[in-house]
């Protein structure tokens, strides 16, 4: 089953990398997602998203697209 990942609009290189690997990429706020990738995280965001979606949230700040995808795949294995 293909995983659906919500990716912040500003993270175009990560969106392209995920799509090239067969993931469905959607916008933030989509109710049916398997993970969320954001460009930065603060404490309020983490608390809110964990409750609403109960999916892994990955902070892409300072990471390459390859690093983010590797972290995503590690976390999806655990879910």
C-alpha positions in Angstrom: 0.0 0.0 0.0 1.4 3.4 -1.0 2.0 5.8 1.9 0.6 9.4 1.8 2.9 12.0 3.2 1.9 15.6 4.0 4.7 18.0 3.1 5.0 21.7 3.8 4.6 23.7 0.6 8.2 25.2 0.8 9.8 21.8 0.7 9.7 21.2 -3.1 12.9 19.1 -3.4 11.6 16.7 -0.7 8.3 16.4 -2.5 10.0 15.5 -5.7 12.2 12.9 -4.0 9.2 11.3 -2.3 7.2 11.2 -5.5 10.1 9.6 -7.4 10.1 6.9 -4.7 6.4 6.1 -5.2 5.0 8.0 -2.2 1.7 10.0 -2.5 2.5 13.6 -1.5 -0.3 15.9 -0.3 -0.7 19.2 1.4 -0.8 19.9 5.1 -4.2 19.4 6.6 -5.1 16.3 4.6 -6.9 14.0 7.1 -5.6 10.7 5.7 -1.8 10.8 6.0 0.9 8.4 7.2 3.5 11.1 8.1 4.1 14.9 8.1 7.3 16.7 6.9 7.8 20.3 8.0 10.5 22.9 7.6 10.8 23.5 11.3 9.1 22.5 14.5 8.2 24.4 17.6 6.7 22.9 20.8 3.1 24.0 20.0 3.2 22.4 16.6 4.4 19.1 17.9 1.7 18.9 20.6 -1.1 19.8 18.2 -0.1 17.4 15.3 0.5 14.4 17.6 -3.0 14.7 18.9 -4.7 15.4 15.6 -3.0 12.9 13.4 -1.0 10.4 15.5 1.6 10.0 12.8 5.4 10.7 12.7 6.4 14.3 12.3 9.8 14.9 10.7 11.6 18.2 10.9 13.4 18.8 7.5 15.3 21.8 8.7 19.0 21.6 7.8 18.6 18.1 6.2 19.0 17.0 2.6 16.0 15.4 0.8 17.8 12.0 1.0 18.3 12.4 4.8 14.6 13.3 5.3 13.4 10.3 3.2 15.8 8.0 5.2 14.4 9.3 8.5 10.8 8.9 7.2 11.4 5.3 6.1 12.9 4.5 9.5 9.9 5.9 11.3 7.3 4.3 9.0 8.8 0.9 9.8 8.1 1.5 13.5 4.5 2.5 12.9 
